[in-house]
Amino acid sequence: MKKLVLLMVLSLSSSVLAVDQTSASNYGIAVQVTGSKLVYAGGGAYQDLYVIVDGTKYELRGLMGAGKSLLKPGAYRAKVSHDRHKNEFEVWLSYEFLLPDSSKRTFDVVGVGELIAEPH
């Protein structure tokens, strides 16, 4: 009986791990965060990220909710959560980041290219 219970626990544990790995595999975009800053606008608090995705510089903006802190520069994994542009010459995207603690945050593209002023 003990062996059966142990086998069931191990089986359930491996199933949970398999789900987590499958979920993490959905975040196939490598994002290099080069800077992060807090912005107050329109009565709300936002976090602006300066990132590089596939060699292109973007400025991303996300809500700063209760208990959230600024992301440190570094390598993160993400997926496109919304792609609203209708052609190849415009950008209107949102990225969902998978953070090291398995939490997720969403950021909208608000700027693209070399003219983005990174924080000093």
Secondary structure, DSSP 8 states (H G I E B T S, - for coil): -HHHHHHHHHHHHHHHHHHHHHHHHT--EEEEEEEEEEEEETTEEEEEEEEEETTEEEEEEEE--TT-----SEEEEEEEEEE---SSS---EEEEEE-TTS-EEEEEEEEESTT-----
